[in-house]
Amino acid sequence: MKMRENVHSLVRAKERRLLRLYSLWHTTYAEGIRQKCLSLLGEIVSMDPAFSLRGEFQAAF
């Protein structure tokens, strides 16, 4: 159970970082930031295949 909690907290931290990066990208449209967003999204989905980006954005904004 402990390992699952650790993975969940790591995914949540990555989700928060993704939202911050997306907000930054949305104001700058910098290609490097877009690449970081996509890379981070890939990491999140590999750890949590049921991840819903739409759900995260609806909850945050």
Order of alpha helices (4+ residues) and beta strands (2+ residues): alpha-alpha-alpha
